[in-house]
Amino acid sequence: MKPSSVVFFCVISAILLLRPPTGAESVTCDPSLLNPCAAAFLFSSRPSSLCCSRIKSQVPCYCQYLNDPSLSGYISGGKKVAAACGVSLPSC
């Protein structure tokens, strides 16, 4: 193997190892991001597209919200809204 090939292989390997994995985006679990869903949660109204977008972004936080006593009362309404948005929630 030529020395230039070895250097090239090492550089490519380093780049692949040092970059973050694809799809590993960090999610900020902030229930206030679900404010656009308040009417849908409380009054069973049709969720807006912004609400559905926010629910999709907060799916990784669902179990955390479910275990929070101050939020758990909204979870049953949240399940209905998520279903109306076509979002599957994880089992906790």
C-alpha positions, 0 to 999 in steps of 0.5 A: 500500500502506498504511503499516500493511500495510508494517509488518505485512509487515516484522514477519512477514518478520522473524519467519520469517527469524529462527526456526530451520528446522523439522526442524533439530534438533541431534543430540548424537553420543554413543555412550554413548546406545546403551548400551541396545543393548549386549546386542543389539549383542554377543549378537544379542538382540532390541533393546528399544524403548528401543534402537530409539528411541536408534538412530533418534536417532543415525542422523545420527551413523552415519558419524562412528561408522563412522570412529571406530576404537574404535567401528567394530568394533561397526558390523556388529552395529549394522547388524543391530540397526538393521535389526531396528528398521526403521531405515535407515542412511545410506551413508557 
